[in-house]
């Protein structure tokens, strides 16, 4: 016994089997044919219904009967998949020209399923007849069905370019297709032009085919995407709903949507918009209603009084399926292979098919006409010798003998003899002889026309042109979708998505930030702010949710947040830490924060670093980037590895302020802010002071009036000194400066912190032992430039001062 067991690797088996399966689903299931625009199941449905006489000029029949017929004779798959394909062919919101008419529930734009096939009735639509026309004239190749009991067509004759008119969607192995519907009249006009100008350019054809024409209408934006798709088979456009505004009594407005983007589920869209309203993602929508009826689609979004209608509509365009991206992926089966085709190759493939169909139809008609002509000639000849023919027939033994005698005695052909013996006696009247002669003349004329069509391509094309023009005239409709050349950029106004309310905003030195309602803030003591010990507010102010917050850190980073995006916390909670969003270093802390009404405010940030650099950067150069939520911006580029930003201020353009900076070794320098140039964010700046080796800038301030401004200086030995800047005078930047403490030979004072103070200032000193000591500035007298101030804390018991925090009147952007 022969051994039929084969040893094969799993890779070989899977590869070979999947290859065969892929070929099958690509060619025989999921992708349309470029010639008739149909997938196999669709073609079988139309062919079976046509064979069954279930056409537009006859009554409707149960869908289940058609589905059973298709499944039993042509498509050995599940009845549900056949019925789904049949239903889609009947949906006028999916197809530009529905190929099936259906009575009963055939689904809806809301995604409702159709009724079961036992309830619905269907028949072919009138335009389907154009796809099937002349199929009985040997116009297309026929193949045996799955069980070899009958034949089915490999393609339909397709008297109009169905692939472009009705479009297609499908997913197979390694291929997918998305071809949008087009306007029948436009596509036929392009075909007629192409027939006369075979070298037509894409621009020439696009004068006729402007772009897709969706059955649901809408506005298509992006002529460049359409052109790319028609050139390469791939492209992207934006499809937007058609809307208008209506004004109601009382000053209210409503947005009325009359057309939706292609294949958008209306019910899900309405649900999404209502969810946005309930979640308060968009402010100003009162309610949304579906008022669609048999007269057309109508979705009404009623707005609250004084709501920003245009802003709300823009938000909905950006965040819902009121506007979608449509991606062309024009793949079809051409020459038995899946190909990505542009507009011209699709039209050429259809034209080639149509020429072949007309040629085969003409050959069929010619053959039939010539056969009939031969019979008519025999009948006419018979009438001229009628008596002899009758005599011969009467003398014959039977029908077969009569035929043989006619062929032998009068030189009739077998076919003519068959027609003569089958002739009824009444046909021998004078009128019938006239009719035969007229028929002979008409046949001669038809045969001449058929030969002309077959012998002259121009005559064949004239027939195609006439038929296409007739279809365009009979079925052509005005375009539903509007084409706009440019894609509109959607900029959502924050006021649409956020309710403008007053809140308390806090940013702490350690990097905690939050916003709290005024009610929460007023319910507890202001100092009960949820911060840890030795963490202090850097910024604490009442703001509006539509305002903007800039946070600067010691590493030169800038974090931007719209106030409404800050975590909404109770005042007694700590809030969100910067590391949860953007990530900050372990030794990085917040040094300043600023609030702005708008991002186009005029002014510059003034930043200084510990290694003696200073610069101004305009707010306009620190606009938030797209990734502002996850990445900080660079506010100042630090040169030295251990350098840090000491202070940040906000100054008005052309400010007359002075800069006063002090170093650890007690050198200080005052110079005009105008000497500091305004440069970009990713830069270091210019020299503020010339530092001695091992020295660094501790702090700097901006002074409005050097004659009146006072500063407080704290040393590592626990001494505090208050002095007026008029003791210093105004010099130039990049100098070493003057001493502001008397240098001692033993254990000299070194500056830990310096800040602008007044009699209302309360200073909290935090030491390296995590102790806090409070200083009331008004308790200490002014000193001169040479004094070392007064000892205010015992470093042996509480530790060496680490940093200070000032409590005073809440700062404005100019003061912070």
C-alpha positions, 0 to 999 in steps of 0.5 A, spaced: 500 500 500 502 506 497 504 511 503 501 518 502 503 521 508 507 527 507 512 530 512 512 538 512 514 543 516 508 547 520 511 554 516 510 550 509 503 548 511 501 555 514 504 559 509 501 555 503 494 554 506 494 561 508 496 563 501 491 560 498 486 563 503 488 570 502 488 569 494 480 567 495 478 572 499 482 578 495 479 575 489 472 572 491 470 576 497 472 582 499 474 587 493 470 589 488 472 588 480 474 595 477 469 593 471 463 593 474 464 595 481 461 589 485 464 584 490 462 577 488 456 576 493 453 583 490 454 580 483 451 574 485 445 577 488 443 582 482 444 576 477 440 571 481 434 576 482 434 578 475 434 571 473 428 570 477 425 576 474 425 580 480 426 586 476 423 593 477 417 593 473 415 587 477 412 586 484 416 586 490 418 579 493 420 576 499 427 577 501 428 571 504 426 568 497 432 571 493 437 570 499 435 562 499 436 563 491 443 566 491 445 561 497 442 555 493 445 556 486 451 561 487 454 563 494 455 557 498 455 562 505 451 564 510 444 567 509 446 573 514 452 575 510 448 575 503 442 578 506 447 584 509 450 585 502 443 585 499 440 590 505 447 595 504 445 595 496 438 598 498 441 603 503 440 610 500 445 613 505 450 608 503 450 608 496 449 614 491 445 609 486 441 604 490 441 597 486 435 594 490 429 597 492 426 594 499 420 594 502 420 594 510 425 596 515 432 596 511 436 599 517 437 607 518 443 612 519 442 611 527 445 604 526 438 600 527 439 593 524 434 591 518 428 587 519 429 580 518 429 577 511 422 574 512 419 580 513 422 585 508 421 585 500 425 587 495 426 587 487 432 590 483 432 598 482 431 600 475 438 602 474 440 595 476 437 593 469 443 598 466 448 593 470 445 587 467 443 589 460 445 585 455 447 579 459 443 574 455 447 576 449 454 573 451 457 579 453 461 577 459 464 570 461 460 565 464 463 560 469 460 554 472 457 555 479 460 552 485 456 545 484 457 545 476 449 545 476 448 552 472 453 558 470 454 565 473 457 571 470 465 573 472 463 580 471 456 584 469 456 588 463 455 594 467 452 600 462 455 605 467 461 606 471 458 603 478 465 602 482 466 610 482 458 612 482 457 607 488 464 606 491 466 600 495 469 598 502 472 592 504 478 589 508 481 582 506 488 579 507 493 584 506 489 589 502 483 594 504 479 598 500 475 605 501 472 608 494 468 614 496 461 614 491 461 620 486 456 623 482 453 619 476 453 625 471 460 627 473 463 621 472 460 619 465 462 626 463 469 625 464 468 618 461 465 621 454 471 626 455 476 621 455 473 617 450 475 623 445 482 625 448 485 618 450 491 622 453 487 627 457 491 629 464 488 628 471 487 636 471 482 635 465 478 629 468 478 633 474 474 639 471 468 634 470 469 629 477 470 635 482 471 630 487 467 625 491 459 626 492 457 623 498 449 620 498 449 624 505 451 630 502 456 634 507 462 639 505 468 636 503 475 640 504 482 639 501 482 639 494 490 637 494 488 631 498 482 629 492 488 630 487 493 626 490 487 620 491 486 621 484 493 621 482 495 615 486 489 612 489 491 614 496 489 621 499 485 624 505 480 629 505 476 632 511 468 631 511 464 636 515 456 636 516 452 642 513 450 646 519 446 653 519 444 657 525 437 660 527 435 665 532 430 664 537 425 668 541 429 671 547 436 672 544 437 664 544 440 661 538 440 654 535 445 650 531 441 646 526 445 640 522 442 638 516 447 633 513 452 629 516 459 626 514 458 619 510 457 613 514 457 617 521 452 614 525 447 619 527 444 616 534 451 615 536 453 622 534 447 625 538 449 621 544 456 623 544 454 631 544 449 630 549 455 626 553 459 632 552 454 637 555 453 633 561 460 632 562 461 640 562 466 639 556 463 644 552 459 650 556 453 653 552 449 647 550 442 647 553 439 641 549 440 636 543 434 634 539 433 629 533 428 632 529 429 628 523 423 625 519 421 623 512 422 630 509 430 629 511 435 629 516 435 635 522 439 635 528 438 641 533 443 643 538 439 649 542 444 653 546 443 657 552 442 665 552 449 669 550 452 662 548 458 663 543 455 659 537 461 659 532 465 657 538 461 651 540 460 649 533 468 649 532 469 645 538 464 640 536 467 639 529 474 638 532 471 633 538 465 629 535 464 626 528 460 632 526 467 633 522 471 627 520 477 625 516 476 621 510 481 616 507 481 614 500 484 607 499 482 606 492 484 598 491 480 594 486 481 587 482 484 589 475 486 583 471 485 578 477 490 582 481 488 587 487 491 594 484 491 601 487 488 605 482 487 613 481 481 616 477 484 615 470 486 608 470 479 606 473 476 610 468 480 607 462 479 600 465 471 601 465 472 603 458 476 597 456 471 593 459 465 597 456 468 596 449 469 589 450 462 588 452 459 592 446 463 588 441 461 582 444 454 584 444 454 586 437 457 580 434 452 576 438 446 581 434 450 580 428 450 572 428 443 572 430 441 577 424 445 573 419 441 567 421 434 570 421 436 574 414 438 567 411 431 564 414 427 570 411 431 569 404 428 562 404 421 564 406 421 569 400 424 564 395 419 559 398 413 564 396 416 565 389 415 557 388 409 556 393 405 551 389 411 547 387 413 547 395 406 545 397 406 539 392 413 537 394 411 537 402 404 533 400 408 528 397 413 527 402 412 521 408 413 525 414 416 532 416 423 529 416 422 527 409 419 533 407 425 537 409 430 533 405 426 533 399 426 541 399 433 541 400 434 536 395 429 539 389 430 547 391 437 548 394 434 550 400 439 550 406 437 545 412 435 551 416 431 554 411 427 547 410 426 547 417 423 554 417 418 552 411 415 546 414 414 549 421 410 555 417 403 556 419 398 556 413 396 563 415 403 566 414 402 565 406 397 571 406 399 577 402 401 582 408 406 577 411 409 577 404 410 584 405 412 584 412 418 579 410 420 583 405 420 589 410 424 585 415 429 583 410 430 590 408 431 592 416 435 586 417 440 588 411 440 595 414 442 592 421 447 587 419 451 593 415 450 597 422 453 591 426 459 590 421 460 598 421 461 598 429 465 591 429 470 594 423 470 601 426 472 603 433 469 610 432 462 607 430 463 603 436 465 608 441 459 613 438 454 607 441 458 607 447 457 615 448 450 615 446 448 609 451 452 613 457 449 620 455 442 616 455 444 614 462 446 620 465 440 624 462 435 618 465 439 617 472 443 624 473 442 628 479 445 634 482 451 634 486 449 633 494 456 634 497 460 641 496 467 641 495 472 647 498 479 647 496 482 648 503 481 645 510 479 649 515 484 650 521 480 649 527 482 653 533 477 652 539 476 658 544 477 656 551 471 660 553 467 655 549 469 649 553 470 652 560 466 656 565 469 662 567 469 662 574 473 665 580 478 660 584 484 661 588 490 658 585 496 656 589 503 654 587 508 652 592 516 652 593 516 644 593 512 644 586 505 643 588 499 646 585 492 647 585 486 651 584 480 651 589 473 654 589 472 660 593 467 657 597 473 651 599 478 657 600 473 661 605 471 655 609 478 654 612 483 658 615 488 661 609 494 658 612 491 651 612 493 650 605 495 643 606 502 644 604 508 640 608 512 643 613 518 648 610 514 648 604 511 655 602 506 658 597 510 661 591 504 664 588 497 665 591 492 669 588 485 669 586 484 668 578 479 666 573 479 659 570 480 662 563 487 665 565 494 662 564 499 660 569 507 660 568 511 656 573 519 657 573 523 652 577 531 653 579 533 649 573 531 654 568 524 650 566 518 653 565 511 650 566 505 652 563 498 651 565 491 654 563 488 655 570 482 651 568 487 645 567 490 645 574 487 640 579 481 642 582 482 640 590 480 642 597 484 648 599 486 644 605 489 638 600 496 639 597 494 638 590 498 635 584 505 635 584 509 637 578 512 631 577 506 627 576 505 631 570 512 634 567 517 631 572 522 635 575 529 634 578 529 632 586 534 638 587 529 642 583 524 647 586 519 653 584 522 660 584 516 664 581 509 663 578 506 669 574 498 669 572 496 672 565 489 674 563 491 672 555 498 670 552 499 676 548 500 680 554 506 685 553 512 684 557 519 680 558 521 675 564 527 677 567 531 671 569 538 671 573 543 665 574 547 663 580 553 663 575 552 671 574 548 671 568 542 675 566 537 676 561 530 678 558 525 673 554 519 676 552 512 672 553 511 672 546 517 667 546 515 662 551 508 661 548 506 654 550 507 648 545 503 642 543 506 637 549 506 643 554 502 638 559 508 633 559 514 637 557 516 643 560 519 649 556 526 652 557 526 658 560 534 659 561 539 655 558 544 654 564 552 654 563 555 651 569 553 644 571 552 646 578 548 653 576 541 655 578 536 660 576 536 665 582 530 669 581 525 671 575 521 677 575 516 680 569 518 687 567 514 691 562 517 693 555 522 699 556 522 699 563 526 704 567 527 699 573 534 697 576 537 690 577 540 689 584 544 683 585 548 680 591 553 675 591 555 670 597 561 673 598 557 680 599 559 683 593 553 687 590 552 691 584 546 695 581 545 697 574 539 699 569 535 693 566 535 697 560 542 694 559 540 687 559 538 685 552 531 681 550 533 674 547 530 668 546 528 662 551 534 657 549 539 662 551 544 664 557 544 671 557 549 676 558 554 677 564 550 680 570 556 680 575 564 679 574 565 673 580 571 672 584 573 664 584 568 660 588 563 666 589 556 666 586 550 670 585 545 669 591 539 673 589 537 679 585 531 684 585 528 689 580 527 696 583 522 701 581 525 707 585 533 706 588 532 712 592 526 708 596 527 701 595 530 697 601 533 690 601 534 685 607 540 681 607 541 674 611 548 671 613 550 664 614 552 666 621 544 668 623 545 676 622 540 680 618 541 687 615 536 692 612 539 697 607 536 702 602 539 701 595 541 709 595 547 707 599 549 703 592 549 708 587 547 705 579 553 702 575 554 698 570 553 690 569 558 685 568 562 689 574 565 685 581 561 691 584 561 693 592 562 690 598 555 690 602 558 687 609 564 689 612 569 683 611 572 680 617 578 676 618 575 671 622 569 667 620 567 672 615 559 673 614 557 670 607 550 672 604 545 666 604 539 670 602 537 677 599 530 680 598 526 687 597 523 688 604 518 693 607 515 695 614 510 690 612 514 684 610 514 678 615 520 673 613 520 666 615 527 663 615 528 656 614 535 652 617 538 646 615 536 643 621 528 644 618 527 649 624 523 656 622 525 663 625 520 668 623 523 676 623 519 682 623 522 687 618 520 693 622 523 691 628 530 692 625 533 699 623 536 701 617 544 700 616 549 703 612 553 699 606 559 697 611 555 694 617 554 687 618 547 688 621 544 684 627 544 677 630 537 674 629 538 667 630 542 662 634 545 658 629 548 653 634 541 651 636 537 652 630 542 651 625 545 655 619 540 659 615 538 655 608 533 659 605 527 665 606 520 665 605 517 672 605 509 673 607 506 680 604 501 683 600 499 678 594 503 679 588 501 681 581 505 679 575 509 685 575 511 685 582 512 677 583 
